[in-house]
Amino acid sequence: MRTSVWIETPDRVFGEYDAQGHVVSTGKLYKQTYAGLLVAEHGKIKLLREALDTLAASRALNQEHTE
């Protein structure tokens, strides 16, 4: 898994990270790059936002979707 941190301050971090795995129900490989923002306040997570390629997710999770 690759992780890249682009912004890191005492109260926030923004980066990209990869994940992959085998989807048992479709037999397809799920490969995804996520972007995430985490904001903390007083030592607790105040906000967590993640973005991903929804088309890549659909291709891996949908049995009927072919490339």
Sequence and secondary structure as in RCSB ss.txt:
>XXXX:A:sequence
MRTSVWIETPDRVFGEYDAQGHVVSTGKLYKQTYAGLLVAEHGKIKLLREALDTLAASRALNQEHTE
>XXXX:A:secstr
  EEEEEEETTEEEEEEEEEEEETTTTEEEEEEEEEEEEEETTEEEEEEEE  HHHHHHHH SS   
